[in-house]
Amino acid sequence: MSIHVSRREALFGMLAGLVVPAIANARVIAAKPEVTTFEVADVLKFDPRVPRDASAEFTTYNLVFRTAPGATNRMVQEIDELRGQPLAQLAVHAQSAGGSQVLTLHNAYIVAQECAYLSQQNRGQKYDEFGLTVESTHGSWRRTEVSESTSVDYWVTPDGKVRWERKVA
């Protein structure tokens, strides 16, 4: 038994074999990273719970950090691209003269963001502040200072409560 394939069918088959994998690879390359790190000037506030009112809308930001004015526009673009996408890990790294902080949020999801351009308000501030609403399932906040290192791990339970575990080295 023989199978007959027309030239047209053979051409379409070859093109499909070349074009479909190329499109699939392009989609993989264009995908957003699952692990992202924000380099910031200082982490001011973090609470794993996302505060919500009775209508299930968030009421305030649970992550607040500062950036240098030169990094603000890049940070706004990066957050806009990541907002609404699940992230395997979101890390926020701050390095200062007194030490460093690394806040790592696992299974993160950026719900909302706002930027206060304080450096442009002629009040002498040399930083801009970001407020983010970020949901996550667990993570850690590590601070290294001259005298000690502190590590705080957290887990958000299914009922919305937070379990903390603090370690000092």
N, C-alpha and C positions, 0 to 999 in steps of 0.2 A: 504494500500500500504506500503510495507516495502523497506528499502534501504539496500543493501548489500555492505559492505566495506571489502575488503580483508585485511589480516594482514599487507601486504606490504604497502597498502595505509594508513592504520591506523598508522603504524610506521613512515612513511614519514610525515604525518600530525602532529604527536606529536613532531618529531624532528624540523619541521618547526616552530611550536609554541614555542619551547625552543631556537632554534638557532637564528632565525631572530631577536627577541627582544634583545638578547645578543649582536649581531653584531651592532644593532642600538644604544644600550647604549654605547658600546665601541667607536663608532664613535662620539657620543656626548661628551664623556669624553676626547677624543683626540683632539677635536676642539680647535682652538686658542681662547683666550679670546677676547671679543669685547671691553673691557675696559682695558687699559694698562697704567701703570705709570712708567716713567723712573725717577730714583733718580740720579741726576747729581750734579756736584760741582758748576756750574754756567751756566746761559743762557746768551750767548753773543749777539745773533741776532735772530730776528724773523720778517718775513714779510709774511702776508697771501697770497700774490700773488706769483705764481710760475713763475719766469722769463723764458720766452721762446723766441727762435729766430724764424726766418721766416719759418724754417722747422718743427716747433712745438716741437723741442727738448729743454729741460731745459738748461739754460746757467750758472746758479749758484745755490748754496744751499740757501734755505730761512729760515732754522733753523740751528743755530750753538750753540753748548754747549760744556762744558768741563766736563771730568770725572777724578776721581782719578785713578792712574795707576792700582790699584787692581781691579777696577770695569770695566775696558775697555774690556777685553775678554768676560765677561758675557754680556756686552752691545752689542758687535758686534754680538754675537750669537742671542740675543733677537731681534735685529733689522733685521737680516737676516731672522728669522722665520716669522716676521710680514710684511716684505716688500712684496708689491703686494697684500695684503689682506685688505679689507675694515674694518675699526675699528669704532665702535660707538663713542669712545672717546679715545684720546691719551693725557695723562697729563705728563708734564715735571716739576718735582719738584726740586728746588735748595734751600738748607739751608746754610746760611753763618753767620758770626759773625754780619754783618750789617743788617740782616733781611732774609726774605724768598721770593721766587718767585714761582708762580704756573702758568704755561702756559697750558691751556686746549684747545685742538683742537677737535671739533666735526665733525663727518663724515670724519675721517682722512684716508689718503691713502699714505703710504710711497712709493715714486717713486724710489728714489736712496739714497745711503749713501756712505760716505767716512770717514775714520778715519786717523788722523795724529797722529802718535805715538810720540809725542813731548818729553815725559818722557824718551824715550830710545835713544835720540839723543845727550846725554851728553852736553846739553846746559843749564842745571840748571832748566828746567821746571819740575814741579812736577804734571803735568796733561797731559792728551791727549785730543785732540779736535775732535769732530764729526761734519760733515756737512751733513745735510739731506735735501732732497727735499720732502716736505710733502704738499699734497693738503688737504684742509678742507673747509667746508662750512661756519662755524662760530666758535667762541670761545671767550676766555678771557685770559688776562694776568694780574695777580694780584701780586702786590709787596707790601710787608710790611716791612717798615724800622722803625728805632727808632722814627723819627719825624712824619711820616705820612704813610697812606696806600693809594695806588693808584690802581684803577681797570680800565682796558681798554677792552671793548668788541668790537668785530669786526664781520662783516658779509660780505661775498663775494657775490656780486650781480651777476645775470645771465650773464651780459655783461663783467664780469671779474674785475670790480672795487670793491674797498673795502670801506665800511662805518664803521667809528670808533665812539665810544662813550666813553669818559673818565670821570671817577668819582674820586674825591679825598676826603678822609675822615680824 
